[in-house]
């Protein structure tokens, strides 16, 4: 491990700057002497060198096999008492770790900005470069198996507290790890002898302060992290004869069992702070800051993380002949079992991702030049600016896999009386992610002025590999009572809530943010004539962004992403010879499989409270030619009551499942883009340039261009999943309430969702006083890969069975007050966008006639199929069976307010533009234009949605099975809906103007062309209320149900 720290104590501080890949760092003002000025601080990847007044970093390489193994390790506390005695105590096992870790290269660099300087001839500024390589012959493996952390007590007295908290069992593999941070106050005594703007290319970078990392893995062997049959155990047990009543408190919280593989991870940061947080009286930073990260994986063997048979267990179980009657509190929360495989990664925010934090005033020196990202045979980044962040991540031929099988987070208790049992917010997760990054340029504190250029670029590519995540046969459960012992459940409260089981696969993922604020902001080159942002998208990955505050995000992915969650269970069970007065709640649990080829969140936000000049430009391009698929099948979320006594063993209980979601979600490209220019006076548009744009270019003072192309198929399958509350007794059931209801938000209980291109785009230009600026947005989406969503054989049901059923309620859907219907949804959409442009000021200076002050151009093309198939699912409430033939008396049974829906869409868009002002200044006798243009076309394939029922199995049903009589009861199957919909093109376009005497032409243009066949079909679907025996004094209804099929070519 390499750890470098550079610290120099000086009285105060001054300016700074930065650069990328061969990064050069120089700071400050003009040289004060006649000798030739020194070169900027420089880092060069090809030669692995850093040159500056003060340098940090290192060059590391590995070509060896690295293996870490931990088997049969034990960490435990074990206490044994005497049966029948009373004792008390607190027994904690906390913050222990059993781990095996294999690391190829690791380095930490810490530089205090007080170390900055210049010798006036050869060296200037600060530079840090960390270069790390795992080359031919290298592979890394870590394994932890059959190991246990435990807290065990036998023959416990009361009061006693037992805790197992914040322990971990981990197998971790990291190919390369680097953390480089430059932070502090620039000393006043420092004067740069060569203040230039920063630059960054694929071979070099320069600036006043430069921080960079360069990591690669090209090993020839497979690398893996493995966790096998490991356990975290909290146990209460007993010896002797006869039942023991135990009233202790147990807590099993925050324990983790994880298998983690990371190819490359890096954090690079520059944090320039003010003295004691005060900028007044300090010199401005008159230089450039550059942060760069380059990561690549091209191994001949794959990367994988696996976790098999891991368990987090709370067991309150007596020995033979000595069962435990539990009267205390058992809590099992915040525990996790995980497997995670990542190709390239940065941290997630300031201090851990790629970030520049500006805490002083900035006076930039850069001449205007574009921020360019190019992919192809030679992927590259080229940037200029005063504040530069560049991130380049690539995977070539990388097979990335994560697998989690047989994981268990369980609570098991012999029997309970007046106990509280909670199993909440636990997670079982499997994740495979190719590239993920967080990049940012942000200001901190209260600054007087920022004058200069900010340029952020992100380039992520994947070719020739795959990303696969699997989560199967896992369980999160709580069980009270024992069906084979005399112990039961009485007057207890059980909650199994907020738990999750997931499989997530992703290709490229990024969060990019420029967030600058000061009293006065000039986002433009020093001395330059104000000009609007100019955004050009030449081809997937090849683009140019010329703006004062620029974000250029380019993601291309040719790899297949696949996520599968199968045969997983989340369950709460109350059982025994007698179960009475118990409340069992399952709320907000989730089982999901999700895959995404490209995902981005981009935010370009600049605020000048007094004045804002300069342009903002955000360009985001995503191209997905690989497939994206998600499958959720055979999963169960169940509240289960089982009483095997005689007479009336199941009475006075309340069991419910609420807000469950089982999801299969696949996406090709997803982007959330925000541009926001706000301040007192906005003045960049003084030259009067109009908003202009095409499908590949866009120009405005505040401009956004989003480009998405999906060329691989996107598919989601949700099948044979069960959401259920079940109650069964060998005797009678009375005075109980059982239900299954949906989420208050309306989220689908079962969801199959396949999305091609999805974008949320927003441009805001808002001045509290006056504005001469323009605002524009362009969104272009093409889909040639198609989408498909399949939902089949899913069951949502409440069942109650016994020899006689009386004075009880059973509902599936809307039952008691505050409950909601269950929704089953399958949706496939090729292109979808929400676009918004807002331009506002107290006084707005308008352009000449025919020019655009505000413009929005949305272009969507679907040349492939979007198909939905939903078949054989049921939502039902079922009482009785054909063996017991129970009598039913005073019962309310309902299946109300549920839905099964399917929707297939070619193109969807919601477009909004608005211009508002209290007064205007017009430059022409003819008025300017606010333009909203929407163009949508489907050119091939089919847009189809089909829902099919099953013969003799109603889609919605309330039924009493058997031949027992039904007396004084109410049965209903009401207000359910089954709707299937197919639409080729759908757009909502709104353009508005508001204010005092505001004169502007509004152009609202909508062009839709439907060349694809559109169809919607539903068959064999019905709603039924049925009984098998005689009916007396009862009400049976099946009303208000809605069945429909709708199709449109253009809407």
C-alpha positions, -999 to 999 in steps of 0.1 A, spaced: 0 0 0 13 34 -10 3 64 12 17 98 5 11 129 26 25 164 17 20 191 42 36 225 45 27 250 72 24 286 58 7 317 71 -21 320 45 -31 312 10 -40 321 -26 -50 306 -60 -53 273 -77 -60 253 -110 -62 217 -125 -59 193 -155 -66 156 -167 -51 126 -183 -16 139 -188 -25 166 -163 -6 198 -160 -10 220 -129 -2 257 -127 -17 284 -106 -22 320 -103 -9 352 -118 19 363 -142 55 355 -135 72 383 -116 107 379 -131 122 379 -166 133 342 -166 112 319 -188 82 308 -167 81 272 -156 58 247 -172 24 241 -156 20 212 -132 17 181 -154 8 145 -153 14 122 -182 -2 88 -184 20 73 -210 51 79 -190 34 78 -156 50 111 -145 39 141 -126 58 174 -127 51 203 -104 65 223 -75 51 196 -53 40 162 -66 23 131 -52 11 97 -64 29 66 -75 32 39 -101 21 4 -91 19 -29 -111 10 -65 -103 13 -97 -123 8 -122 -96 -19 -145 -83 -33 -130 -50 -54 -152 -28 -70 -146 6 -89 -174 24 -107 -176 58 -123 -209 67 -141 -221 99 -135 -189 118 -155 -182 150 -162 -151 170 -187 -157 198 -201 -151 232 -217 -180 250 -233 -180 285 -250 -208 303 -272 -203 333 -291 -227 356 -327 -236 348 -352 -220 371 -329 -193 384 -333 -156 380 -304 -136 367 -299 -104 348 -273 -90 325 -264 -75 291 -246 -96 266 -234 -78 234 -214 -89 205 -207 -59 184 -185 -44 157 -165 -76 149 -153 -85 115 -144 -118 98 -129 -110 65 -107 -121 36 -94 -93 14 -73 -96 -18 -60 -63 -33 -38 -58 -63 -27 -22 -58 -37 5 -34 -26 41 -29 -36 71 -8 -24 106 -16 -30 136 6 -16 170 -3 -22 202 17 -26 232 -7 -2 251 16 26 231 -1 20 248 -34 47 270 -48 69 279 -78 106 280 -82 102 305 -111 121 284 -136 111 247 -138 83 238 -115 49 253 -106 18 243 -88 7 208 -75 3 176 -94 -7 141 -83 -9 110 -105 -17 75 -93 -11 48 -119 -21 12 -111 -21 -19 -133 -29 -56 -129 -14 -72 -159 -7 -105 -176 -6 -134 -151 -26 -116 -125 -58 -128 -108 -73 -121 -74 -96 -143 -52 -110 -140 -17 -130 -166 1 -147 -168 35 -165 -200 43 -182 -218 72 -175 -190 96 -197 -177 124 -203 -147 146 -227 -155 175 -242 -144 208 -257 -174 226 -273 -177 260 -287 -208 276 -312 -209 304 -316 -171 305 -330 -153 335 -349 -120 334 -343 -91 329 -317 -98 302 -306 -80 271 -290 -99 242 -275 -80 212 -257 -89 180 -249 -56 162 -228 -41 135 -208 -73 128 -196 -83 94 -184 -112 74 -168 -101 42 -149 -115 12 -135 -85 -7 -115 -83 -39 -102 -50 -53 -80 -48 -83 -69 -12 -79 -78 14 -53 -67 50 -53 -77 80 -32 -61 113 -40 -71 145 -23 -57 180 -25 -73 204 0 -68 234 21 -61 271 19 -39 286 -9 -11 306 9 -11 344 2 27 341 -3 22 319 -34 23 336 -68 21 315 -99 46 323 -125 25 310 -154 -12 313 -149 -29 295 -178 -63 278 -182 -66 241 -177 -67 215 -204 -73 179 -206 -69 154 -234 -65 116 -236 -28 119 -232 -22 150 -211 -36 177 -189 -25 209 -174 -35 235 -148 -25 250 -115 -35 220 -95 -40 186 -111 -52 154 -95 -55 122 -116 -57 84 -115 -51 58 -142 -61 22 -135 -63 -9 -156 -69 -46 -153 -57 -69 -181 -52 -101 -161 -53 -136 -178 -71 -154 -149 -106 -153 -136 -110 -132 -104 -137 -137 -78 -149 -130 -43 -168 -158 -25 -189 -162 6 -200 -197 15 -222 -209 44 -214 -182 68 -236 -172 98 -244 -144 122 -264 -160 150 -283 -147 180 -295 -176 201 -316 -181 232 -320 -218 242 -328 -239 272 -320 -273 288 -338 -294 313 -375 -304 313 -406 -283 311 -414 -250 294 -394 -219 303 -410 -184 302 -384 -159 289 -390 -121 289 -357 -108 277 -350 -83 249 -331 -94 219 -317 -73 191 -299 -83 159 -292 -52 140 -269 -39 113 -250 -71 106 -237 -77 71 -225 -107 52 -211 -96 19 -191 -107 -11 -177 -77 -30 -157 -75 -62 -144 -43 -76 -121 -40 -106 -110 -4 -102 -121 22 -76 -108 57 -74 -116 90 -56 -100 122 -68 -107 156 -52 -96 192 -50 -111 212 -22 -101 248 -20 -113 264 11 -113 300 25 -96 310 57 -120 303 86 -148 302 60 -144 339 51 -136 350 15 -135 388 22 -100 401 19 -87 369 2 -72 369 -32 -92 351 -59 -81 319 -74 -67 331 -108 -58 298 -123 -72 264 -131 -81 231 -113 -83 198 -130 -95 164 -118 -92 133 -140 -100 96 -137 -92 69 -163 -102 33 -156 -103 3 -179 -109 -35 -177 -100 -59 -205 -92 -92 -187 -93 -126 -204 -110 -140 -174 -143 -128 -159 -150 -109 -126 -175 -124 -102 -190 -121 -67 -209 -150 -52 -227 -154 -18 -242 -188 -10 -259 -201 21 -253 -170 43 -276 -166 73 -285 -139 98 -305 -158 124 -324 -150 156 -334 -183 172 -353 -184 205 -357 -221 206 -356 -244 236 -339 -278 238 -358 -311 236 -385 -311 262 -379 -275 273 -397 -252 249 -395 -214 254 -426 -192 259 -413 -158 249 -428 -127 264 -402 -101 255 -392 -81 225 -373 -95 195 -359 -71 169 -341 -80 137 -335 -49 116 -311 -34 91 -292 -66 84 -279 -74 49 -267 -103 28 -251 -92 -4 -231 -100 -35 -218 -72 -56 -195 -71 -87 -184 -38 -102 -160 -31 -131 -151 5 -126 -162 28 -97 -157 61 -81 -172 72 -48 -207 88 -46 -201 124 -38 -177 151 -25 -147 136 -10 -152 102 -26 -160 107 -63 -143 130 -88 -150 164 -74 -138 200 -74 -151 221 -45 -145 258 -49 -146 278 -16 -130 310 -29 -137 335 -56 -126 326 -91 -109 347 -118 -105 324 -148 -80 328 -176 -92 303 -202 -99 312 -238 -131 296 -250 -128 261 -265 -151 231 -267 -156 203 -243 -153 172 -265 -160 135 -260 -154 109 -287 -158 72 -289 -148 47 -315 -115 30 -321 -98 56 -299 -122 68 -272 -111 102 -259 -119 133 -239 -107 168 -248 -115 197 -225 -105 232 -217 -116 254 -188 -108 269 -155 -125 241 -136 -123 207 -152 -135 173 -142 -130 144 -167 -140 108 -162 -133 80 -187 -143 44 -178 -143 14 -202 -148 -23 -202 -138 -45 -231 -147 -82 -232 -156 -82 -195 -179 -109 -182 -192 -95 -149 -215 -117 -127 -230 -115 -92 -249 -144 -76 -267 -147 -43 -283 -180 -34 -299 -195 -3 -295 -164 19 -316 -163 50 -325 -136 74 -348 -153 99 -364 -151 133 -377 -183 148 -394 -185 183 -409 -215 200 -440 -197 212 -450 -162 223 -473 -146 249 -477 -108 247 -444 -106 228 -433 -81 201 -415 -95 172 -401 -72 145 -382 -81 113 -378 -49 93 -356 -31 68 -334 -61 61 -320 -67 26 -308 -95 4 -292 -81 -27 -272 -91 -58 -258 -64 -81 -235 -63 -112 -225 -29 -124 -201 -23 -153 -192 14 -148 -204 38 -121 -192 73 -112 -201 105 -95 -185 137 -109 -190 172 -98 -179 209 -99 -195 227 -69 -190 258 -49 -192 261 -12 -198 290 12 -209 325 3 -188 337 -27 -186 372 -41 -178 363 -77 -171 333 -100 -156 343 -134 -145 315 -157 -153 283 -174 -164 250 -159 -162 219 -180 -173 184 -169 -171 154 -192 -180 118 -186 -173 90 -211 -183 54 -203 -181 25 -228 -188 -12 -227 -182 -37 -255 -179 -75 -259 -191 -85 -224 -221 -89 -201 -235 -78 -167 -255 -105 -149 -271 -105 -115 -290 -134 -99 -309 -136 -66 -326 -169 -59 -340 -191 -31 -334 -164 -5 -357 -158 25 -365 -131 50 -389 -146 75 -403 -144 111 -420 -174 127 -436 -175 161 -450 -207 175 -445 -243 166 -470 -265 149 -456 -297 164 -454 -284 200 -480 -273 225 -465 -238 222 -486 -213 203 -491 -175 199 -512 -154 222 -517 -116 223 -485 -109 204 -476 -83 177 -455 -93 147 -442 -71 119 -423 -81 88 -419 -48 70 -397 -28 47 -376 -58 37 -362 -63 2 -347 -90 -20 -332 -77 -52 -311 -85 -83 -298 -55 -102 -277 -54 -133 -263 -23 -150 -240 -12 -177 -231 25 -173 -243 46 -145 -233 82 -136 -242 113 -116 -228 145 -130 -233 179 -114 -222 215 -119 -235 236 -91 -220 271 -88 -233 300 -68 -220 335 -61 -232 371 -59 -219 376 -94 -212 348 -119 -197 351 -153 -197 317 -169 -176 327 -200 -141 331 -212 -122 361 -199 -126 389 -224 -148 369 -247 -180 382 -264 -210 366 -248 -223 337 -269 -249 310 -265 -241 275 -257 -235 253 -288 -242 216 -285 -234 192 -313 -240 154 -312 -222 139 -342 -228 102 -335 -231 79 -305 -203 90 -281 -190 117 -304 -200 152 -293 -190 188 -286 -203 211 -259 -192 247 -261 -206 265 -231 -195 285 -201 -208 259 -176 -207 226 -196 -217 190 -189 -210 165 -216 -221 130 -208 -216 102 -233 -225 65 -226 -223 37 -251 -231 1 -242 -230 -30 -264 -230 -55 -235 -261 -75 -224 -275 -67 -189 -296 -94 -172 -312 -95 -138 -331 -125 -123 -349 -128 -89 -365 -162 -85 -381 -183 -58 -374 -158 -30 -397 -156 1 -406 -128 25 -430 -143 51 -444 -139 86 -459 -170 103 -480 -173 135 -486 -210 143 -493 -235 170 -520 -255 187 -538 -222 195 -532 -188 179 -553 -161 195 -552 -123 198 -522 -120 174 -515 -92 150 -493 -101 120 -484 -73 96 -464 -75 64 -460 -40 50 -439 -24 22 -419 -54 13 -403 -56 -21 -388 -83 -44 -373 -70 -76 -352 -77 -107 -340 -47 -126 -316 -41 -154 -304 -9 -171 -280 -5 -200 -273 33 -195 -284 55 -166 -275 91 -160 -284 120 -137 -271 153 -150 -276 186 -133 -262 220 -145 -272 246 -120 -257 281 -118 -269 310 -97 -258 346 -95 -278 364 -69 -270 398 -83 -259 390 -119 -254 360 -141 -236 362 -174 -225 334 -196 -240 302 -210 -250 269 -196 -250 238 -218 -259 202 -210 -253 175 -236 -262 139 -228 -259 110 -252 -268 74 -246 -265 45 -270 -275 9 -260 -271 -18 -285 -269 -47 -260 -300 -63 -246 -315 -55 -212 -337 -81 -195 -353 -86 -161 -371 -116 -147 -390 -120 -114 -405 -154 -110 -418 -178 -84 -414 -154 -55 -437 -152 -24 -448 -126 1 -470 -143 26 -487 -137 60 -495 -171 73 -516 -184 102 -517 -220 111 -536 -235 141 -538 -272 146 -557 -274 179 -594 -285 184 -625 -264 190 -617 -228 179 -579 -226 178 -577 -195 155 -596 -166 170 -593 -128 175 -564 -124 151 -555 -97 125 -534 -106 96 -525 -83 67 -502 -78 37 -500 -43 25 -480 -24 -1 -461 -53 -14 -443 -49 -48 -428 -76 -69 -411 -60 -99 -394 -69 -131 -380 -38 -147 -358 -35 -177 -345 -3 -193 -322 5 -222 -314 42 -216 -326 64 -188 -316 101 -183 -326 128 -159 -313 162 -171 -316 196 -155 -304 230 -166 -311 259 -143 -298 295 -147 -311 318 -120 -302 352 -106 -309 388 -103 -300 399 -138 -293 374 -167 -273 391 -194 -257 366 -216 -282 371 -244 -272 407 -250 -260 398 -285 -295 387 -294 -288 351 -306 -319 330 -313 -326 296 -301 -317 272 -329 -317 234 -331 -319 202 -352 -321 166 -341 -283 167 -335 -275 203 -326 -289 229 -302 -280 264 -292 -293 288 -265 -280 307 -235 -294 279 -213 -294 248 -235 -300 211 -232 -297 184 -258 -305 148 -249 -298 120 -274 -309 84 -269 -307 54 -292 -318 19 -282 -308 -8 -306 -310 -39 -283 -341 -56 -272 -355 -47 -238 -377 -73 -220 -393 -78 -186 -410 -110 -172 -431 -112 -141 -445 -147 -136 -459 -171 -110 -454 -148 -80 -477 -150 -50 -488 -123 -26 -511 -138 1 -526 -137 35 -535 -173 45 -552 -186 76 -559 -223 82 -572 -242 112 -580 -278 120 -609 -264 140 -631 -233 137 -619 -198 128 -637 -168 145 -634 -131 152 -605 -125 129 -596 -101 101 -574 -110 72 -565 -89 42 -542 -82 12 -541 -46 0 -521 -24 -23 -497 5 -18 -511 39 -11 -490 53 -39 -507 31 -64 -475 12 -71 -482 -21 -88 -482 -52 -67 -468 -72 -96 -450 -52 -123 -435 -61 -157 -420 -30 -171 -398 -28 -203 -386 7 -212 -365 16 -242 -355 53 -239 -367 73 -209 -358 110 -204 -369 138 -180 -355 171 -193 -359 205 -177 -345 239 -187 -351 269 -164 -340 305 -170 -353 328 -143 -343 364 -134 -357 383 -104 -349 416 -122 -341 416 -159 -331 390 -186 -318 391 -221 -313 353 -222 -328 325 -242 -337 289 -231 -339 259 -253 -343 221 -252 -338 194 -277 -347 157 -272 -341 130 -297 -350 94 -291 -348 64 -315 -357 28 -308 -348 0 -332 -345 -28 -306 -380 -29 -293 -396 -37 -259 -416 -65 -245 -433 -71 -211 -448 -104 -199 -470 -109 -168 -483 -144 -162 -496 -167 -135 -494 -142 -107 -517 -146 -77 -528 -120 -51 -552 -136 -26 -566 -139 9 -576 -174 20 -593 -186 52 -601 -223 59 -613 -242 89 -642 -265 100 -664 -234 106 -659 -197 97 -677 -171 117 -677 -134 125 -647 -126 104 -636 -104 75 -614 -113 46 -605 -88 19 -583 -86 -11 -580 -50 -23 -601 -21 -9 -615 -34 24 -612 -15 57 -609 23 56 -575 34 44 -567 3 23 -561 3 -14 -565 -20 -44 -539 -43 -57 -527 -35 -92 -511 -59 -117 -494 -40 -145 -474 -49 -177 -460 -20 -197 -438 -17 -227 -428 16 -242 -401 23 -268 -396 61 -262 -409 83 -234 -400 119 -225 -411 147 -202 -397 180 -214 -401 214 -199 -387 249 -208 -394 279 -186 -382 314 -193 -391 342 -168 -380 376 -156 -394 408 -141 -383 426 -172 -377 404 -203 -358 417 -233 -372 399 -264 -354 391 -296 -363 404 -330 -393 392 -349 -393 355 -359 -365 346 -336 -370 323 -306 -366 333 -270 -378 299 -258 -377 267 -278 -385 230 -273 -379 203 -300 -389 167 -293 -383 141 -319 -391 104 -313 -388 75 -337 -400 40 -330 -390 14 -357 -395 -18 -336 -422 -35 -317 -436 -28 -283 -456 -58 -270 -474 -66 -238 -487 -101 -228 -506 -106 -196 -521 -140 -190 -535 -163 -163 -532 -140 -132 -558 -139 -105 -568 -116 -76 -592 -134 -52 -606 -139 -18 -613 -176 -10 -630 -191 20 -633 -228 29 -624 -259 9 -642 -290 -5 -630 -313 23 -641 -294 54 -671 -279 37 -673 -252 65 -703 -233 75 -699 -196 69 -717 -172 94 -715 -135 98 -686 -131 74 -676 -102 51 -655 -114 21 -645 -89 -6 -624 -86 -37 -628 -49 -45 -610 -21 -62 -583 -41 -79 -569 -39 -114 -551 -57 -141 -536 -35 -168 -515 -37 -198 -501 -9 -219 -479 -8 -251 -466 24 -265 -444 35 -294 -438 71 -284 -449 91 -253 -442 127 -246 -453 155 -223 -440 188 -236 -443 222 -218 -430 256 -226 -437 289 -207 -426 325 -209 -436 350 -182 -427 386 -174 -441 417 -158 -428 439 -185 -409 435 -218 -384 453 -240 -390 445 -276 -362 448 -302 -386 448 -332 -419 458 -344 -426 421 -351 -428 399 -321 -405 370 -312 -414 334 -310 -419 308 -283 -418 275 -302 -428 240 -292 -423 214 -319 -432 177 -314 -425 151 -340 -433 114 -335 -433 84 -358 -437 47 -357 -422 31 -389 -421 -6 -383 -430 -35 -359 -462 -37 -340 -476 -19 -309 -498 -45 -292 -512 -53 -257 -530 -85 -249 -546 -96 -216 -559 -132 -215 -577 -149 -187 -579 -186 -179 -609 -207 -185 -628 -215 -153 -604 -193 -132 -619 -158 -130 -595 -128 -130 -613 -113 -100 -632 -136 -76 -647 -139 -42 -656 -175 -34 -668 -199 -7 -657 -234 -15 -675 -265 -4 -711 -272 4 -715 -255 37 -743 -230 42 -736 -193 40 -756 -173 65 -759 -136 73 -728 -128 53 -717 -103 27 -697 -113 -4 -686 -89 -31 -664 -87 -62 -669 -50 -70 -652 -21 -88 -623 -40 -103 -608 -31 -136 -592 -49 -165 -579 -26 -192 -555 -31 -221 -542 -2 -241 -520 2 -272 -509 36 -286 -485 44 -314 -479 80 -307 -491 100 -277 -482 136 -269 -494 164 -246 -481 198 -257 -486 230 -237 -472 264 -246 -481 294 -225 -473 331 -220 -481 351 -190 -474 387 -178 -482 423 -183 -485 432 -220 -462 403 -230 -461 401 -268 -449 368 -282 -459 344 -309 -466 309 -297 -459 281 -321 -473 248 -310 -466 222 -336 -475 185 -334 -466 160 -361 -474 123 -357 -470 95 -382 -482 60 -374 -466 34 -396 -468 5 -371 -498 -18 -366 -515 -10 -333 -538 -35 -315 -553 -41 -281 -571 -73 -270 -586 -88 -238 -602 -122 -236 -615 -147 -210 -615 -121 -182 -643 -119 -157 -653 -110 -122 -672 -136 -101 -688 -140 -67 -696 -177 -61 -707 -200 -33 -710 -238 -33 -737 -242 -6 -770 -228 4 -773 -191 10 -795 -175 38 -798 -139 47 -767 -129 28 -757 -104 1 -737 -114 -30 -726 -88 -55 -704 -85 -86 -709 -50 -98 -690 -19 -110 -663 -39 -127 -648 -25 -159 -633 -44 -188 -619 -27 -218 -595 -27 -247 -583 6 -263 -560 13 -292 -549 45 -309 -525 52 -337 -520 89 -328 -532 108 -297 
